[in-house]
Amino acid sequence: SESWFVVIENMLAGNIFDCGSSATRGESFCFENSRSKLRPRPWVIDDVDLFVQTMRGEDNSGPKRYNKVLVFCDNSGPDFCLGVLPFARQLLKTDRAASVVIAANSLPALNDMTYDDIISLLPDVFREDGLLEELVESRRLRFVPSGSDLPVIDLSGAENKLSAELLEEAKDADFVVLEGMGRSIETNLFADLKGVDSLRIGMVKHHEVARCLGTCLKDCVVKFCVAGSAGRNE
């Protein structure tokens, strides 16, 4: 199945929407058009094959199943509805996770999705997708405010307050996903998340970030790190 490749591409295509980026702010948004214009692989950091192989269990250890996946979502609208939600749905539908918790900003920062935005959108989501409604009702899919009002996040809590709800859900998380340029690339690309698998995923939308990575605008980052593995992954 190509589903895992599709959900990764969807997250990157949705992430192009960014009011804080002069490179993408003036563009009219069409999700299918954005998908079709993703830069060809390999991207500047490209662990897509490793991630897909892990999700499919294409090694001697068999399919991976996480106890709890903690996803930090980024931008509003298409990024959340067409990128993050399908990713969470795929994890739960394929039984790669017992539960998924999506953390969103407590207060707005540029165009970042807020917890209140998510709650207000859920009735519309449920009308379109009965499975997502079932997953929320069973509490396999949950949402929490992160406590942040920034487009970046410091998971140590040193620079910005993390909510009590987030800290409680994080206690037994074994897979952390950081989505969006601010959270995944600018502040956490090289963060040492010990003891958990992690996925950093986002599109490069600032010239300064592109220069630091030695690439160009609209290149993509998909960095998948397996806890305890050797090499570049942590």
C-alpha positions, 0 to 999 in steps of 0.5 A, a space after each residue: 500500500 502507498 498510504 503511508 507515502 500519501 499521508 507524508 506528502 499530505 502533511 508537507 503539502 498542507 504545511 505550505 500554508 504560512 502567513 508568517 512566510 513571505 515566500 508563500 504568503 501571497 500564494 493562492 492555496 490549492 491542496 492538490 496543486 501543492 501536492 503536485 508541486 512538492 519538490 522531487 525526492 530525495 529531500 534535504 533530510 529524507 527518512 521517508 523510506 525508513 519511516 514507511 518500512 518501520 510502519 509496515 514492519 519490513 524488518 525482523 522486528 515486525 510491525 511497530 505499535 506505539 502505546 501513545 503518539 504525541 503530535 504537535 500540529 502547526 498551521 490551520 486549515 488545510 495543514 490540520 484537516 488534510 495533513 495532520 488528521 489523516 496522519 493520526 487516522 492512519 496510525 490508528 486505523 492500521 493499529 500502529 498506535 493504541 492512541 494519538 494525542 494532538 497538541 495545538 497552541 493554547 493561543 494563536 501565533 500567526 496562522 497556527 492552529 489553536 486548541 479551540 479551533 480544533 474543538 470548533 471544527 470537530 462537528 464538521 469533521 465528524 459529518 465527513 468522517 465517521 471513523 474519526 468520530 468513533 476514534 474521538 468517542 473511544 478516546 483513542 484520538 484526543 486533543 490537548 492545548 499545548 500551553 504555547 502561544 508561539 510558532 516554535 516550541 521548547 519541549 523542556 519548558 524553559 522558554 514557554 509554559 507547557 500545559 498540565 494536560 500536555 505534560 500528563 499526556 506526555 508521560 507515557 508517550 513513546 513516539 513524538 511527532 513535530 510538524 511544521 517548520 517552526 516546531 520541527 526544523 527551527 527549534 527541534 531538528 537536532 533536539 535529543 528526544 531520549 527514549 522515544 521515537 520521533 518524527 520531524 516533518 515540515 517544509 522549508 519556507 524561510 530563506 534563512 532556514 534554507 541557507 542553514 540547511 544548504 538547500 532552497 525554499 520549499 524543500 522538505 524535511 522528514 527526519 525519523 529517529 528510532 530510539 536507541 538506534 545508531 548513526 544520524 538518528 539522534 
